[in-house]
Each structure stands twice: as C-alpha cells, then as structure tokens.
Amino acid sequence: MELYIDTANLDEIKRAHDMGVLDGVTTNPSLIAREGVAYEQRLAEICEVVSGPVSAEVIATDFEGMMAEARERAKIAPNIVIKLPVTPAGIRACKALSDEGTRCNMTLCFQAMQAWLAAKAGAFLISPFIGRLDDISTDGMDLIHQIRTIYDNYGFSTKLLAASIRHPRHMLDCALAGADVATVPFKVIDQLLKHPLTDVGLEKFLADYRAAFGS
Ligand code: E4P
C-alpha cells in the first residue's frame, strides 16, 4: 500500500518526506485555505518537495470551468494530479482529461457505483472517504471492500486511494482490504509508530547499556 500525506502544510510534508516513505500528497481547498497562502503557490511549493503524485483540486463545478482550471493546474508541475468531484461534470472532465493523458483523482466518493463510473472514465485514483461515512454511523470500510471487489472483478486499473482516514486502525483495515493507497494526516503517520512497549523496551535497552558501558 502506498502512503500519501493529506495536508497542505509544508512542514508536515517535509517531515514525512524526510522519513523516506512518502509516495504522494493529497490536498483539498479546505486544507490549502487553512494555510493562508495563495492556492497555486502552495501547490507549486509542495511539488518542489515531493516528486510523487500531488493532487490539486478544482474549484469550478461546471465542465468548462473544470477543464480550464485543470489545464492551468497541470502546468504547475508534471506530478500534478487533477482532483475532481464525482459529479456528472466531474466524470465528464475526468474522461476528457484522461483521454488527453492528464491523471485525475476523483474525490468525495461515498458509494461504490461512483467509483465504478470514475474507473470507466479513466480515473488514475478514486478517493472514497472512510471517516466521513463513519461519522454518520455508516461503516466506511464496507465501501473500500465493495470498490476493491468491483475493480478486481472487471480489471480496472484505477487505484483505490482510501481517504478521510482518522486513525491507525483505519490504516490496518485498508491494508488488509487491499487498498492501493492510503492518504493520511501527519498525526496518523506519527501514531503508526507509537506503541507503549516500543517506548518501554527502548528505555530498558538504553538503561542496561548505560549501566554496563557508561554513557
Ligand atoms: C482526501 O483527499 C481528502 O482530502 C481527505 O482525506 C478528507 O479527509 P477529512 O474527512 O478528514 O476532511
């Protein structure tokens, strides 16, 4: 499973990148707005740090507007992936852009047949939002299982990118379910390495070393 970070914060992106395990970045308008910087400038800055796919969402909701914005965003860097909502206009734009060779990430996916249409339209990535489904008392993981089955049944090459991940248990479930990519906030990447027995064990190793060999 590939690891993307879900943030527009440059410091978090650099810290995850420095670990050497980061495959890409997803952003959305809310995440970039939180940073208080110009939208396209931040996308360009992210692409200077990460060479893997960087998702850049369009703001337009109509087909022509989406196409115009997508073409502008695609000029920022070769690793930009255009992020579009799974609406009728978004699916149409996905098909047109994919036919031109521009990679698309179809976002705000909350039911499996949206993912099926996105794959038919040639999407590079589909983003089902697990956490937001859990928030309304619907099991987000069911959606991951359904999309995995449909994509495998028909041999679609669209990558299943699990999004709206809230905690390490989501990550584990996604890996077991065969998600191709998980995009997570920095906080969750940090939590993945946390275990009390790791901390206690390390403390003991170091204490034993110091007792025997000095500091
Ligand atoms: C995905 O690309 C989205 O940016 C993201 O995962 C949304 O997560 P949230 O539900 O925590 O806002």
Residues whose N, C-alpha, C, O or C-beta is under 5 A from the ligand:
A	BS01	E4P	D6 T26 T27 N28 S127 G131 R132 A163 S164 I165 T183
